[in-house]
């Protein structure tokens, strides 16, 4: 299935069981598309994010439970099989996902495979709990032509990305993120990270990870 987002508002899907990305207002938002994609079996789903001068912003600060209807965008663990969630923007300079400092931007949960391309991921802010203010990956995630910037977690691991799964980063830029340890990419707890043709720079780690900001447990000082 393919869901084409046509609204930058942060509204939930009106019926998560009908396979249609549609809010109560009749639009397809990024959150509604993720909620539907989480429930697609088989070959999974593709979410198309068009060019927009207005970021696709997160504004749903609170809710009940850790689910996909509020807070960060959760790519949840599939019930059956290994369906893939693919997010395609129009280019990192044209398509932005902004958490507006209400939470991290997105999380890929265990056993979920995801691919994100041609977007900017920014505005994640965490003050407690798990790290990864931009992205927290516990599954298998591929990033292509993505910019991850201005995400902050000053109390633990991973400003831009915290990876505890399998991560591949291609043709991307991870810049201007902050954390206590591993400000750009923090690879932790058995995670595997591949970075190719990408820049990781100008990320600020207070205790470890260095300027390159790729951190593993062996790097602790």
N, C-alpha and C positions, 0 to 999 in steps of 0.2 A: 504494500500500500504506500501511496505517496500523499503526504499532507503539505499543502502550500499555505504558509502562514500569511494572513492578510490584515493583522492588527498588531500593534505594538503594546497593547494593554496586557496586563497580567491577570487574565480571567480564566476560570476553570472550565473544563468541558462539562456540558450539561447532561450527558449520558455516556458514561465510560464503557457501556456494554454494547453500543450500536455500531462501533467501527467508524464513526464519522467524527471528524474534528469540528466541533461546533459548540460555542458558548451559548448562554441564554440570550445574548444579543445577536446570535446568528453569525458570529465571526469565528475564524480559526486563529487562535493565539498560540504563541510558542508553548505555553504551559499546557493548553488543551491538547496540542499535538503530541507533546511528551506523554501525557496521560493516556492517550490512545495508543501511541507506539509501545508503551510498556505492556500493553495487553494483546498485542498482535503476535500470533504464533508463527510457525513455519519460517518463511523467508524474511520476516521482520518488516520494518517500515523505514521510509525516507522522509525527512522533514526538510522542506525547502524554505529558507529564509531569504527574502528578496532584499535588494538594496533599499536602505531607509535612512533619511537624515535623522530620524528619531531612534534611539536605541530600543531594542527589545528588552525592556526593563523589568526587574522583579520588584514587586511592591507588596506581596502578600506576606506580612511579617509573621503572623501567628496562625495556628490551627491546632487540630487534635492529632497527636501521633506524628511519627516521622514518615510522612507519605509524600506523594507527588502533587498534592493540592496546595501546598504553601511552602514558604521558605525557599531553599535552593531547588534547582531542577534535579530530580532524582530519576536516573535511569535504573529501574528496579531489576532485581533478580528475576529471570524468566521462570514461569511455572513449569514449562516443559521445553526441552530442546535448547537450541542456541540461536534464537532470532537476533538479528543485528539491527541496531538503531543507527541510522545515518543522518547526520545533520549537514546540510550544504548551504553555505552563505553565498553572497555575490562577490565576495572579496573582503579581506580584513579591513580595508579602508572604507567599505560601503555597508557592512553589516556588523553590528555590535550587540553583544549580549552583556547587559550591565546589571549587576546585583544590587546596585544602589546602596551598598554597605549594610544590607539587612541580614546577610547570611553569606555563605560561600556561593559561588555561581552554579556549579553543578557537581554531581556525584555519580560515578559509575559503580554500581554495586556488584558484589561477587557473582560470577558466572555470566555476567552481561557483557556482550561484545558491542562496541560502539565505534563509530568513525565520525570525526568532526573536521570540516574543512572550510576555509575561506571566511572565517569570522574573527572578530576580536572578542576576547573574554576579559572582562574588567569589573572593578568595583566590588570584589568580594572582600568581606571583613568578618573575622572571627575573633572572639574574645575568650572562648573556652571550648572544651570538647576536642573533637578530632581536628586535625590540621587540614591543609589544602584549601586555602581561601579562594583560589581560583577554581581548581579542579581537584577532587579527591577520587582517585581511581583504585578500585578493588577488583576490577574485572580485566577486560582486554580492550585497550583504547588506542586508536590511531589518530594522530593530529597531523593535518596537512595544511600548510599555508595559513597558519593560525598565529595571531598575536595574543599573548597573555601578559597583561600589564595592570599595574595599580591594584594589586590584590595584597591584603595585609593580614598576617597572623603573628603577633609579637610574643606569643606565649608558648609556642611549640613548633611543630614541624611543617614546613612547606608553605611558602607564600603563594607562589604561582601554581605549583602542582605538588601534591603528595601522592606518591605512587606505591601501592602495596600489591599491585597486580602485574600485568604486562603492558608496557607503554612503548609506543613508537612515535617519534616526533620527526617530521620531515618539513623542510623548507619553511620553518617557523621562527618566530622571535619571542623570547621570554625575557622581559625587560621591566625594570622599575617595580618589582615586587618586594615585599618585606616579610621577614619571619624571624623567629628566634634562632632556628637552625634550618639550613637548606632553603634559602629564600627563593631561588628560581625553581629548581626541581629537587625534591627530597625523595630519594628512593630508599624504601625502608621495609623491614620485616619480610625479606625474601623477594621483594619486587624485582622486576627486570626492566631496564630502560635502555632503549636505543634512540640516539639522537644523530641525525644526519642532515647536512646542509642547512644548519640552523644556527641562530645566535642566542646565547644565554649570557646576558651582561647587565651591569648596573642594578643588580639586585642586592639588597642590604640584609645580611644575616648578622644578628647580634653576637652569636656564640660560635657558629660553625658553618661550614659549607663554602666559605671563601667567595671571591668575586664570581667564580663560575657557578657557584650555588648548586652543584650536584653533590648531594650528601648521602653517604652510606654509614651504617653503624661503625665501620672501621675507621671513619674519619673523625670520630669523636676525640676531642683533646681535653 
